[in-house]
Amino acid sequence: MTFEPWRRLWKTWAPQKCKFFLWLAIKNRCWTADGLARRRLDHPDRCPLCDQEEEDVQHLLSICVVARKVWFQVLNSLNLGAAAPRNRERSFAEWWRKSLQKVDKDNRKGVNSLILLTAWCIWRHRNACAFEGVSPSAATIFHEVKNEYGLWCMAGAKKLEVVGHGGRFLS
Ligand SMILES: [Zn+2]
């Protein structure tokens, strides 16, 4: 693992809890099914979002068909659809690095915040599906991304606000 994702992660505007989650995710230390299985704990047989493949956090964040739908919706609404994860990304960190190459330099900081925000919403929805019996839905996650975007902008995420065209993303 190179130094680079950590530097980018800690420099991005996002609440500390989201950065910490992504830090664990990149290190494969989240409580997804693979980690639970390694510890011989109860775990879902398949990803709680797509119900198709075994779950690990790289699947959940960048490979899962439900997650990819969300990434496409979020990024495409900012005309960045080309940066969305493709079929069979290797890992979240690898996709993140590649996707930034498709983003204008001026917008990268804002897009980094948006990527953390979206990953956070995917994770929260995954937990709601796994523990609260919520039905998985890309539309619900997209809705939560827009809500969270409003909150982060209010809390001072200036570059994120610029990338979201000052709230037009919300409409
Ligand atoms: Zn999945």
Backbone and ligand atoms as CSV (ligand in chain L), in Angstrom:
chain,resi,resn,atom,element,x,y,z
A,1,MET,N,N,0.852,-1.204,0.000
A,1,MET,CA,C,0.000,0.000,0.000
A,1,MET,C,C,0.885,1.251,0.000
A,2,THR,N,N,0.612,2.131,-0.914
A,2,THR,CA,C,1.435,3.336,-0.971
A,2,THR,C,C,0.967,4.343,0.073
A,3,PHE,N,N,1.743,5.346,0.232
A,3,PHE,CA,C,1.464,6.417,1.176
A,3,PHE,C,C,0.261,7.234,0.700
A,4,GLU,N,N,0.084,7.268,-0.605
A,4,GLU,CA,C,-0.799,8.256,-1.221
A,4,GLU,C,C,-2.259,8.269,-0.742
A,5,PRO,N,N,-2.956,7.110,-0.638
A,5,PRO,CA,C,-4.370,7.230,-0.227
A,5,PRO,C,C,-4.528,7.839,1.158
A,6,TRP,N,N,-3.556,7.630,2.037
A,6,TRP,CA,C,-3.684,8.176,3.401
A,6,TRP,C,C,-3.599,9.681,3.379
A,7,ARG,N,N,-2.634,10.167,2.611
A,7,ARG,CA,C,-2.443,11.610,2.497
A,7,ARG,C,C,-3.730,12.255,1.955
A,8,ARG,N,N,-4.252,11.652,0.892
A,8,ARG,CA,C,-5.463,12.192,0.272
A,8,ARG,C,C,-6.630,12.098,1.256
A,9,LEU,N,N,-6.699,10.974,1.957
A,9,LEU,CA,C,-7.801,10.755,2.892
A,9,LEU,C,C,-7.795,11.808,4.000
A,10,TRP,N,N,-6.634,12.006,4.634
A,10,TRP,CA,C,-6.619,12.900,5.799
A,10,TRP,C,C,-6.705,14.356,5.391
A,11,LYS,N,N,-6.340,14.685,4.140
A,11,LYS,CA,C,-6.426,16.074,3.680
A,11,LYS,C,C,-7.824,16.464,3.202
A,12,THR,N,N,-8.685,15.476,3.022
A,12,THR,CA,C,-10.019,15.755,2.483
A,12,THR,C,C,-10.940,16.319,3.564
A,13,TRP,N,N,-11.758,17.306,3.175
A,13,TRP,CA,C,-12.754,17.829,4.114
A,13,TRP,C,C,-13.848,16.772,4.299
A,14,ALA,N,N,-13.981,16.284,5.515
A,14,ALA,CA,C,-15.041,15.329,5.856
A,14,ALA,C,C,-15.051,15.193,7.366
A,15,PRO,N,N,-16.192,14.847,7.953
A,15,PRO,CA,C,-16.203,14.591,9.392
A,15,PRO,C,C,-15.212,13.473,9.740
A,16,GLN,N,N,-14.607,13.597,10.897
A,16,GLN,CA,C,-13.565,12.658,11.330
A,16,GLN,C,C,-14.046,11.196,11.292
A,17,LYS,N,N,-15.295,10.967,11.691
A,17,LYS,CA,C,-15.804,9.590,11.744
A,17,LYS,C,C,-15.827,8.965,10.339
A,18,CYS,N,N,-16.069,9.801,9.308
A,18,CYS,CA,C,-16.096,9.277,7.935
A,18,CYS,C,C,-14.685,8.929,7.473
A,19,LYS,N,N,-13.740,9.802,7.830
A,19,LYS,CA,C,-12.350,9.512,7.456
A,19,LYS,C,C,-11.878,8.235,8.145
A,20,PHE,N,N,-12.263,8.081,9.393
A,20,PHE,CA,C,-11.840,6.904,10.142
A,20,PHE,C,C,-12.437,5.638,9.507
A,21,PHE,N,N,-13.716,5.724,9.124
A,21,PHE,CA,C,-14.341,4.583,8.440
A,21,PHE,C,C,-13.575,4.231,7.165
A,22,LEU,N,N,-13.270,5.243,6.346
A,22,LEU,CA,C,-12.577,4.970,5.083
A,22,LEU,C,C,-11.165,4.428,5.330
A,23,TRP,N,N,-10.547,4.906,6.381
A,23,TRP,CA,C,-9.207,4.421,6.741
A,23,TRP,C,C,-9.278,2.923,7.048
A,24,LEU,N,N,-10.275,2.542,7.832
A,24,LEU,CA,C,-10.465,1.113,8.120
A,24,LEU,C,C,-10.801,0.342,6.846
A,25,ALA,N,N,-11.636,0.943,6.006
A,25,ALA,CA,C,-12.072,0.264,4.776
A,25,ALA,C,C,-10.874,-0.024,3.879
A,26,ILE,N,N,-10.019,0.972,3.712
A,26,ILE,CA,C,-8.866,0.791,2.828
A,26,ILE,C,C,-7.929,-0.276,3.402
A,27,LYS,N,N,-7.896,-0.365,4.724
A,27,LYS,CA,C,-7.072,-1.398,5.366
A,27,LYS,C,C,-7.818,-2.739,5.502
A,28,ASN,N,N,-9.019,-2.843,4.943
A,28,ASN,CA,C,-9.838,-4.065,5.057
A,28,ASN,C,C,-10.129,-4.429,6.508
A,29,ARG,N,N,-10.389,-3.430,7.337
A,29,ARG,CA,C,-10.635,-3.693,8.747
A,29,ARG,C,C,-12.069,-3.385,9.164
A,30,CYS,N,N,-12.996,-3.350,8.214
A,30,CYS,CA,C,-14.385,-3.074,8.590
A,30,CYS,C,C,-15.081,-4.367,8.995
A,31,TRP,N,N,-16.199,-4.220,9.679
A,31,TRP,CA,C,-16.946,-5.408,10.117
A,31,TRP,C,C,-17.888,-5.887,9.024
A,32,THR,N,N,-17.327,-6.137,7.863
A,32,THR,CA,C,-18.102,-6.755,6.795
A,32,THR,C,C,-18.023,-8.275,6.973
A,33,ALA,N,N,-18.759,-8.999,6.128
A,33,ALA,CA,C,-18.891,-10.451,6.321
A,33,ALA,C,C,-17.550,-11.170,6.361
A,34,ASP,N,N,-16.608,-10.759,5.514
A,34,ASP,CA,C,-15.320,-11.461,5.462
A,34,ASP,C,C,-14.591,-11.387,6.813
A,35,GLY,N,N,-14.615,-10.206,7.439
A,35,GLY,CA,C,-13.950,-10.032,8.738
A,35,GLY,C,C,-14.647,-10.818,9.832
A,36,LEU,N,N,-15.977,-10.824,9.784
A,36,LEU,CA,C,-16.747,-11.586,10.780
A,36,LEU,C,C,-16.476,-13.078,10.622
A,37,ALA,N,N,-16.403,-13.528,9.368
A,37,ALA,CA,C,-16.158,-14.948,9.104
A,37,ALA,C,C,-14.778,-15.352,9.628
A,38,ARG,N,N,-13.789,-14.480,9.413
A,38,ARG,CA,C,-12.433,-14.775,9.898
A,38,ARG,C,C,-12.424,-14.946,11.414
A,39,ARG,N,N,-13.291,-14.201,12.078
A,39,ARG,CA,C,-13.353,-14.300,13.539
A,39,ARG,C,C,-14.401,-15.323,13.978
A,40,ARG,N,N,-14.907,-16.084,13.024
A,40,ARG,CA,C,-15.918,-17.118,13.283
A,40,ARG,C,C,-17.168,-16.546,13.949
A,41,LEU,N,N,-17.530,-15.348,13.564
A,41,LEU,CA,C,-18.754,-14.736,14.080
A,41,LEU,C,C,-19.858,-14.859,13.034
A,42,ASP,N,N,-21.077,-14.713,13.496
A,42,ASP,CA,C,-22.219,-14.736,12.569
A,42,ASP,C,C,-22.030,-13.690,11.493
A,43,HIS,N,N,-22.295,-14.052,10.278
A,43,HIS,CA,C,-22.131,-13.078,9.195
A,43,HIS,C,C,-23.107,-13.387,8.072
A,44,PRO,N,N,-23.489,-12.357,7.328
A,44,PRO,CA,C,-24.397,-12.611,6.201
A,44,PRO,C,C,-23.678,-13.444,5.133
A,45,ASP,N,N,-24.410,-14.336,4.478
A,45,ASP,CA,C,-23.820,-15.166,3.426
A,45,ASP,C,C,-23.423,-14.333,2.216
A,46,ARG,N,N,-24.247,-13.342,1.965
A,46,ARG,CA,C,-23.979,-12.520,0.787
A,46,ARG,C,C,-24.098,-11.044,1.143
A,47,CYS,N,N,-23.585,-10.224,0.248
A,47,CYS,CA,C,-23.628,-8.768,0.430
A,47,CYS,C,C,-25.057,-8.308,0.717
A,48,PRO,N,N,-25.266,-7.535,1.806
A,48,PRO,CA,C,-26.620,-7.094,2.148
A,48,PRO,C,C,-27.235,-6.156,1.105
A,49,LEU,N,N,-26.435,-5.582,0.235
A,49,LEU,CA,C,-27.006,-4.679,-0.772
A,49,LEU,C,C,-27.451,-5.405,-2.034
A,50,CYS,N,N,-26.593,-6.252,-2.598
A,50,CYS,CA,C,-26.938,-6.884,-3.884
A,50,CYS,C,C,-27.442,-8.314,-3.704
A,51,ASP,N,N,-27.145,-8.950,-2.572
A,51,ASP,CA,C,-27.542,-10.330,-2.321
A,51,ASP,C,C,-27.034,-11.275,-3.405
A,52,GLN,N,N,-25.931,-10.920,-4.039
A,52,GLN,CA,C,-25.423,-11.734,-5.143
A,52,GLN,C,C,-24.037,-12.293,-4.862
A,53,GLU,N,N,-23.200,-11.493,-4.208
A,53,GLU,CA,C,-21.813,-11.910,-4.046
A,53,GLU,C,C,-21.435,-11.890,-2.580
A,54,GLU,N,N,-20.334,-12.551,-2.264
A,54,GLU,CA,C,-19.839,-12.487,-0.896
A,54,GLU,C,C,-19.407,-11.063,-0.606
A,55,GLU,N,N,-19.581,-10.700,0.652
A,55,GLU,CA,C,-19.294,-9.316,0.996
A,55,GLU,C,C,-17.899,-9.140,1.579
A,56,ASP,N,N,-17.168,-8.213,1.034
A,56,ASP,CA,C,-16.054,-7.607,1.753
A,56,ASP,C,C,-16.145,-6.121,1.446
A,57,VAL,N,N,-15.338,-5.333,2.114
A,57,VAL,CA,C,-15.582,-3.897,2.018
A,57,VAL,C,C,-15.204,-3.349,0.638
A,58,GLN,N,N,-14.269,-3.995,-0.040
A,58,GLN,CA,C,-13.925,-3.537,-1.402
A,58,GLN,C,C,-15.106,-3.793,-2.340
A,59,HIS,N,N,-15.745,-4.954,-2.170
A,59,HIS,CA,C,-16.959,-5.242,-2.943
A,59,HIS,C,C,-18.006,-4.172,-2.645
A,60,LEU,N,N,-18.240,-3.966,-1.359
A,60,LEU,CA,C,-19.317,-3.072,-0.943
A,60,LEU,C,C,-19.155,-1.664,-1.513
A,61,LEU,N,N,-17.940,-1.163,-1.520
A,61,LEU,CA,C,-17.742,0.242,-1.885
A,61,LEU,C,C,-17.516,0.480,-3.372
A,62,SER,N,N,-17.001,-0.486,-4.100
A,62,SER,CA,C,-16.668,-0.148,-5.488
A,62,SER,C,C,-17.016,-1.224,-6.505
A,63,ILE,N,N,-17.442,-2.401,-6.081
A,63,ILE,CA,C,-17.714,-3.484,-7.027
A,63,ILE,C,C,-19.204,-3.814,-7.059
A,64,CYS,N,N,-19.852,-3.754,-5.919
A,64,CYS,CA,C,-21.273,-4.091,-5.781
A,64,CYS,C,C,-22.124,-3.336,-6.811
A,65,VAL,N,N,-23.046,-4.056,-7.416
A,65,VAL,CA,C,-23.864,-3.451,-8.476
A,65,VAL,C,C,-24.724,-2.304,-7.918
A,66,VAL,N,N,-25.180,-2.433,-6.682
A,66,VAL,CA,C,-25.986,-1.361,-6.071
A,66,VAL,C,C,-25.102,-0.130,-5.818
A,67,ALA,N,N,-23.925,-0.369,-5.283
A,67,ALA,CA,C,-22.998,0.747,-5.020
A,67,ALA,C,C,-22.611,1.443,-6.316
A,68,ARG,N,N,-22.353,0.653,-7.345
A,68,ARG,CA,C,-21.935,1.270,-8.615
A,68,ARG,C,C,-23.049,2.125,-9.208
A,69,LYS,N,N,-24.286,1.697,-8.976
A,69,LYS,CA,C,-25.423,2.490,-9.445
A,69,LYS,C,C,-25.435,3.853,-8.730
A,70,VAL,N,N,-25.164,3.810,-7.433
A,70,VAL,CA,C,-25.136,5.054,-6.654
A,70,VAL,C,C,-23.994,5.961,-7.136
A,71,TRP,N,N,-22.798,5.377,-7.277
A,71,TRP,CA,C,-21.661,6.187,-7.744
A,71,TRP,C,C,-21.985,6.840,-9.077
A,72,PHE,N,N,-22.595,6.072,-9.970
A,72,PHE,CA,C,-22.891,6.637,-11.288
A,72,PHE,C,C,-23.892,7.779,-11.156
A,73,GLN,N,N,-24.940,7.560,-10.353
A,73,GLN,CA,C,-25.952,8.618,-10.187
A,73,GLN,C,C,-25.339,9.889,-9.605
A,74,VAL,N,N,-24.539,9.698,-8.564
A,74,VAL,CA,C,-23.938,10.848,-7.873
A,74,VAL,C,C,-22.993,11.588,-8.820
A,75,LEU,N,N,-22.074,10.840,-9.427
A,75,LEU,CA,C,-21.054,11.492,-10.249
A,75,LEU,C,C,-21.645,12.018,-11.553
A,76,ASN,N,N,-22.588,11.286,-12.097
A,76,ASN,CA,C,-23.195,11.731,-13.352
A,76,ASN,C,C,-24.002,13.016,-13.163
A,77,SER,N,N,-24.574,13.201,-11.970
A,77,SER,CA,C,-25.342,14.429,-11.738
A,77,SER,C,C,-24.412,15.642,-11.704
A,78,LEU,N,N,-23.108,15.406,-11.614
A,78,LEU,CA,C,-22.123,16.497,-11.692
A,78,LEU,C,C,-21.337,16.415,-13.006
A,79,ASN,N,N,-21.911,15.711,-13.969
A,79,ASN,CA,C,-21.245,15.492,-15.256
A,79,ASN,C,C,-19.893,14.795,-15.112
A,80,LEU,N,N,-19.789,13.946,-14.105
A,80,LEU,CA,C,-18.546,13.191,-13.890
A,80,LEU,C,C,-18.802,11.690,-13.994
A,81,GLY,N,N,-19.808,11.321,-14.765
A,81,GLY,CA,C,-20.175,9.910,-14.886
A,81,GLY,C,C,-19.008,9.024,-15.300
A,82,ALA,N,N,-18.084,9.583,-16.093
A,82,ALA,CA,C,-16.935,8.801,-16.570
A,82,ALA,C,C,-16.020,8.375,-15.426
A,83,ALA,N,N,-16.125,9.050,-14.280
A,83,ALA,CA,C,-15.259,8.716,-13.141
A,83,ALA,C,C,-15.850,7.608,-12.272
A,84,ALA,N,N,-17.076,7.185,-12.536
A,84,ALA,CA,C,-17.736,6.160,-11.702
A,84,ALA,C,C,-17.010,4.813,-11.840
A,85,PRO,N,N,-17.076,3.956,-10.804
A,85,PRO,CA,C,-16.398,2.654,-10.898
A,85,PRO,C,C,-16.987,1.782,-12.007
A,86,ARG,N,N,-16.097,1.076,-12.696
A,86,ARG,CA,C,-16.501,0.151,-13.763
A,86,ARG,C,C,-16.644,-1.235,-13.173
A,87,ASN,N,N,-17.136,-2.117,-13.999
A,87,ASN,CA,C,-17.205,-3.508,-13.616
A,87,ASN,C,C,-15.809,-3.987,-13.170
A,88,ARG,N,N,-15.758,-4.667,-12.034
A,88,ARG,CA,C,-14.510,-5.308,-11.591
A,88,ARG,C,C,-13.374,-4.353,-11.274
A,89,GLU,N,N,-13.647,-3.370,-10.486
A,89,GLU,CA,C,-12.549,-2.581,-9.932
A,89,GLU,C,C,-11.801,-3.477,-8.952
A,90,ARG,N,N,-10.516,-3.206,-8.757
A,90,ARG,CA,C,-9.741,-4.051,-7.842
A,90,ARG,C,C,-9.984,-3.692,-6.389
A,91,SER,N,N,-10.051,-2.411,-6.127
A,91,SER,CA,C,-10.289,-1.990,-4.749
A,91,SER,C,C,-10.805,-0.560,-4.770
A,92,PHE,N,N,-11.360,-0.165,-3.644
A,92,PHE,CA,C,-11.842,1.199,-3.518
A,92,PHE,C,C,-10.702,2.212,-3.722
A,93,ALA,N,N,-9.564,1.966,-3.045
A,93,ALA,CA,C,-8.448,2.920,-3.110
A,93,ALA,C,C,-7.932,3.066,-4.537
A,94,GLU,N,N,-7.867,1.951,-5.244
A,94,GLU,CA,C,-7.377,1.959,-6.625
A,94,GLU,C,C,-8.363,2.722,-7.526
A,95,TRP,N,N,-9.651,2.467,-7.330
A,95,TRP,CA,C,-10.647,3.192,-8.118
A,95,TRP,C,C,-10.581,4.691,-7.806
A,96,TRP,N,N,-10.463,5.040,-6.553
A,96,TRP,CA,C,-10.422,6.443,-6.136
A,96,TRP,C,C,-9.270,7.171,-6.845
A,97,ARG,N,N,-8.100,6.526,-6.830
A,97,ARG,CA,C,-6.922,7.112,-7.474
A,97,ARG,C,C,-7.177,7.342,-8.971
A,98,LYS,N,N,-7.727,6.313,-9.620
A,98,LYS,CA,C,-7.973,6.418,-11.067
A,98,LYS,C,C,-9.031,7.455,-11.399
A,99,SER,N,N,-10.098,7.479,-10.584
A,99,SER,CA,C,-11.230,8.354,-10.900
A,99,SER,C,C,-10.808,9.820,-10.854
A,100,LEU,N,N,-9.864,10.145,-9.978
A,100,LEU,CA,C,-9.439,11.545,-9.860
A,100,LEU,C,C,-8.747,12.051,-11.119
A,101,GLN,N,N,-8.164,11.113,-11.866
A,101,GLN,CA,C,-7.509,11.527,-13.108
A,101,GLN,C,C,-8.515,12.043,-14.124
A,102,LYS,N,N,-9.792,11.713,-13.913
A,102,LYS,CA,C,-10.833,12.166,-14.853
A,102,LYS,C,C,-11.500,13.452,-14.377
A,103,VAL,N,N,-10.984,14.018,-13.296
A,103,VAL,CA,C,-11.593,15.219,-12.703
A,103,VAL,C,C,-10.631,16.392,-12.866
A,104,ASP,N,N,-11.150,17.564,-13.227
A,104,ASP,CA,C,-10.307,18.775,-13.322
A,104,ASP,C,C,-9.597,19.006,-11.997
A,105,LYS,N,N,-8.378,19.490,-12.098
A,105,LYS,CA,C,-7.573,19.733,-10.894
A,105,LYS,C,C,-8.304,20.596,-9.870
A,106,ASP,N,N,-8.960,21.631,-10.352
A,106,ASP,CA,C,-9.646,22.569,-9.444
A,106,ASP,C,C,-10.753,21.895,-8.640
A,107,ASN,N,N,-11.311,20.837,-9.199
A,107,ASN,CA,C,-12.468,20.207,-8.550
A,107,ASN,C,C,-12.103,19.009,-7.679
A,108,ARG,N,N,-10.824,18.645,-7.679
A,108,ARG,CA,C,-10.464,17.381,-7.022
A,108,ARG,C,C,-10.750,17.360,-5.524
A,109,LYS,N,N,-10.486,18.474,-4.854
A,109,LYS,CA,C,-10.730,18.482,-3.402
A,109,LYS,C,C,-12.213,18.290,-3.100
A,110,GLY,N,N,-13.047,18.968,-3.875
A,110,GLY,CA,C,-14.485,18.824,-3.673
A,110,GLY,C,C,-14.957,17.416,-3.992
A,111,VAL,N,N,-14.407,16.853,-5.066
A,111,VAL,CA,C,-14.792,15.486,-5.444
A,111,VAL,C,C,-14.319,14.494,-4.383
A,112,ASN,N,N,-13.155,14.725,-3.801
A,112,ASN,CA,C,-12.693,13.850,-2.721
A,112,ASN,C,C,-13.690,13.849,-1.562
A,113,SER,N,N,-14.190,15.022,-1.206
A,113,SER,CA,C,-15.202,15.080,-0.137
A,113,SER,C,C,-16.454,14.312,-0.552
A,114,LEU,N,N,-16.850,14.498,-1.798
A,114,LEU,CA,C,-18.056,13.818,-2.277
A,114,LEU,C,C,-17.877,12.294,-2.262
A,115,ILE,N,N,-16.681,11.847,-2.573
A,115,ILE,CA,C,-16.410,10.409,-2.578
A,115,ILE,C,C,-16.479,9.855,-1.144
A,116,LEU,N,N,-15.907,10.578,-0.191
A,116,LEU,CA,C,-16.002,10.134,1.203
A,116,LEU,C,C,-17.455,10.127,1.665
A,117,LEU,N,N,-18.162,11.173,1.274
A,117,LEU,CA,C,-19.569,11.306,1.673
A,117,LEU,C,C,-20.406,10.146,1.112
A,118,THR,N,N,-20.196,9.830,-0.152
A,118,THR,CA,C,-20.975,8.763,-0.791
A,118,THR,C,C,-20.626,7.402,-0.183
A,119,ALA,N,N,-19.338,7.164,0.030
A,119,ALA,CA,C,-18.918,5.892,0.641
A,119,ALA,C,C,-19.546,5.747,2.030
A,120,TRP,N,N,-19.586,6.835,2.758
A,120,TRP,CA,C,-20.172,6.837,4.102
A,120,TRP,C,C,-21.659,6.481,4.032
A,121,CYS,N,N,-22.362,7.049,3.058
A,121,CYS,CA,C,-23.801,6.767,2.922
A,121,CYS,C,C,-24.048,5.316,2.499
A,122,ILE,N,N,-23.171,4.784,1.644
A,122,ILE,CA,C,-23.300,3.375,1.247
A,122,ILE,C,C,-23.129,2.489,2.481
A,123,TRP,N,N,-22.143,2.806,3.294
A,123,TRP,CA,C,-21.865,2.020,4.504
A,123,TRP,C,C,-23.036,2.072,5.485
A,124,ARG,N,N,-23.581,3.283,5.683
A,124,ARG,CA,C,-24.709,3.418,6.615
A,124,ARG,C,C,-25.922,2.633,6.128
A,125,HIS,N,N,-26.160,2.697,4.807
A,125,HIS,CA,C,-27.302,1.966,4.253
A,125,HIS,C,C,-27.086,0.462,4.372
A,126,ARG,N,N,-25.857,0.040,4.152
A,126,ARG,CA,C,-25.509,-1.381,4.324
A,126,ARG,C,C,-25.834,-1.822,5.747
A,127,ASN,N,N,-25.491,-0.991,6.723
A,127,ASN,CA,C,-25.763,-1.352,8.118
A,127,ASN,C,C,-27.267,-1.378,8.394
A,128,ALA,N,N,-27.993,-0.437,7.816
A,128,ALA,CA,C,-29.449,-0.421,8.003
A,128,ALA,C,C,-30.061,-1.696,7.408
A,129,CYS,N,N,-29.529,-2.147,6.259
A,129,CYS,CA,C,-30.039,-3.378,5.630
A,129,CYS,C,C,-29.645,-4.606,6.463
A,130,ALA,N,N,-28.405,-4.622,6.955
A,130,ALA,CA,C,-27.918,-5.794,7.679
A,130,ALA,C,C,-28.553,-5.919,9.065
A,131,PHE,N,N,-28.804,-4.789,9.722
A,131,PHE,CA,C,-29.219,-4.847,11.130
A,131,PHE,C,C,-30.650,-4.411,11.396
A,132,GLU,N,N,-31.242,-3.639,10.478
A,132,GLU,CA,C,-32.577,-3.106,10.753
A,132,GLU,C,C,-33.614,-3.599,9.757
A,133,GLY,N,N,-33.214,-4.499,8.887
A,133,GLY,CA,C,-34.165,-5.065,7.941
A,133,GLY,C,C,-34.646,-4.103,6.864
A,134,VAL,N,N,-33.904,-3.020,6.642
A,134,VAL,CA,C,-34.262,-2.078,5.575
A,134,VAL,C,C,-33.999,-2.749,4.220
A,135,SER,N,N,-34.850,-2.465,3.225
A,135,SER,CA,C,-34.627,-3.033,1.888
A,135,SER,C,C,-33.556,-2.234,1.152
A,136,PRO,N,N,-32.602,-2.948,0.555
A,136,PRO,CA,C,-31.546,-2.227,-0.152
A,136,PRO,C,C,-32.095,-1.428,-1.331
A,137,SER,N,N,-31.636,-0.209,-1.468
A,137,SER,CA,C,-32.133,0.645,-2.543
A,137,SER,C,C,-31.110,1.702,-2.906
A,138,ALA,N,N,-30.695,1.690,-4.171
A,138,ALA,CA,C,-29.753,2.720,-4.641
A,138,ALA,C,C,-30.409,4.088,-4.551
A,139,ALA,N,N,-31.722,4.154,-4.810
A,139,ALA,CA,C,-32.428,5.446,-4.764
A,139,ALA,C,C,-32.395,6.031,-3.354
A,140,THR,N,N,-32.554,5.163,-2.342
A,140,THR,CA,C,-32.498,5.640,-0.954
A,140,THR,C,C,-31.113,6.185,-0.639
A,141,ILE,N,N,-30.081,5.470,-1.083
A,141,ILE,CA,C,-28.717,5.948,-0.811
A,141,ILE,C,C,-28.498,7.300,-1.487
A,142,PHE,N,N,-28.953,7.416,-2.729
A,142,PHE,CA,C,-28.779,8.681,-3.460
A,142,PHE,C,C,-29.466,9.829,-2.719
A,143,HIS,N,N,-30.643,9.550,-2.205
A,143,HIS,CA,C,-31.385,10.539,-1.426
A,143,HIS,C,C,-30.580,10.945,-0.181
A,144,GLU,N,N,-29.994,9.950,0.476
A,144,GLU,CA,C,-29.192,10.237,1.675
A,144,GLU,C,C,-27.930,11.035,1.330
A,145,VAL,N,N,-27.362,10.741,0.175
A,145,VAL,CA,C,-26.178,11.496,-0.270
A,145,VAL,C,C,-26.542,12.974,-0.399
A,146,LYS,N,N,-27.713,13.237,-0.970
A,146,LYS,CA,C,-28.119,14.635,-1.163
A,146,LYS,C,C,-28.379,15.327,0.179
A,147,ASN,N,N,-29.014,14.623,1.107
A,147,ASN,CA,C,-29.226,15.180,2.455
A,147,ASN,C,C,-27.900,15.491,3.133
A,148,GLU,N,N,-27.011,14.514,3.074
A,148,GLU,CA,C,-25.716,14.647,3.737
A,148,GLU,C,C,-24.911,15.782,3.092
A,149,TYR,N,N,-25.024,15.905,1.782
A,149,TYR,CA,C,-24.342,16.989,1.061
A,149,TYR,C,C,-24.766,18.347,1.634
A,150,GLY,N,N,-26.055,18.521,1.846
A,150,GLY,CA,C,-26.562,19.768,2.419
A,150,GLY,C,C,-25.962,20.039,3.788
A,151,LEU,N,N,-25.875,18.999,4.599
A,151,LEU,CA,C,-25.329,19.146,5.951
A,151,LEU,C,C,-23.834,19.500,5.915
A,152,TRP,N,N,-23.096,18.815,5.061
A,152,TRP,CA,C,-21.643,19.067,4.987
A,152,TRP,C,C,-21.383,20.480,4.476
A,153,CYS,N,N,-22.185,20.929,3.528
A,153,CYS,CA,C,-22.007,22.298,3.031
A,153,CYS,C,C,-22.291,23.302,4.146
A,154,MET,N,N,-23.350,23.069,4.901
A,154,MET,CA,C,-23.681,23.963,6.011
A,154,MET,C,C,-22.556,23.984,7.037
A,155,ALA,N,N,-21.899,22.823,7.183
A,155,ALA,CA,C,-20.823,22.712,8.171
A,155,ALA,C,C,-19.507,23.299,7.649
A,156,GLY,N,N,-19.494,23.781,6.404
A,156,GLY,CA,C,-18.306,24.493,5.925
A,156,GLY,C,C,-17.494,23.814,4.839
A,157,ALA,N,N,-18.058,22.811,4.169
A,157,ALA,CA,C,-17.324,22.125,3.096
A,157,ALA,C,C,-17.399,22.958,1.811
A,158,LYS,N,N,-16.541,23.968,1.712
A,158,LYS,CA,C,-16.622,24.944,0.611
A,158,LYS,C,C,-16.350,24.321,-0.760
A,159,LYS,N,N,-15.322,23.500,-0.843
A,159,LYS,CA,C,-14.968,22.906,-2.151
A,159,LYS,C,C,-16.054,21.926,-2.596
A,160,LEU,N,N,-16.641,21.274,-1.626
A,160,LEU,CA,C,-17.740,20.355,-1.931
A,160,LEU,C,C,-18.927,21.146,-2.487
A,161,GLU,N,N,-19.177,22.277,-1.902
A,161,GLU,CA,C,-20.283,23.129,-2.340
A,161,GLU,C,C,-20.059,23.586,-3.787
A,162,VAL,N,N,-18.819,23.944,-4.111
A,162,VAL,CA,C,-18.490,24.383,-5.469
A,162,VAL,C,C,-18.727,23.234,-6.453
A,163,VAL,N,N,-18.230,22.055,-6.102
A,163,VAL,CA,C,-18.392,20.895,-6.980
A,163,VAL,C,C,-19.876,20.574,-7.194
A,164,GLY,N,N,-20.677,20.755,-6.148
A,164,GLY,CA,C,-22.125,20.506,-6.261
A,164,GLY,C,C,-22.875,21.715,-6.801
A,165,HIS,N,N,-22.157,22.622,-7.444
A,165,HIS,CA,C,-22.755,23.834,-8.036
A,165,HIS,C,C,-23.589,24.585,-7.004
A,166,GLY,N,N,-23.051,24.690,-5.784
A,166,GLY,CA,C,-23.710,25.476,-4.746
A,166,GLY,C,C,-25.125,25.021,-4.450
A,167,GLY,N,N,-25.359,23.719,-4.533
A,167,GLY,CA,C,-26.654,23.205,-4.113
A,167,GLY,C,C,-27.549,22.750,-5.264
A,168,ARG,N,N,-27.142,23.047,-6.505
A,168,ARG,CA,C,-27.979,22.581,-7.624
A,168,ARG,C,C,-28.030,21.056,-7.653
A,169,PHE,N,N,-26.975,20.462,-7.136
A,169,PHE,CA,C,-26.898,19.017,-6.991
A,169,PHE,C,C,-28.070,18.483,-6.158
A,170,LEU,N,N,-28.551,19.352,-5.241
A,170,LEU,CA,C,-29.627,18.943,-4.340
A,170,LEU,C,C,-30.976,18.818,-5.030
A,171,SER,N,N,-31.139,19.523,-6.133
A,171,SER,CA,C,-32.488,19.596,-6.724
A,171,SER,C,C,-32.788,18.384,-7.585
L,1,ZN,ZN,ZN,-23.096,-6.269,-3.265
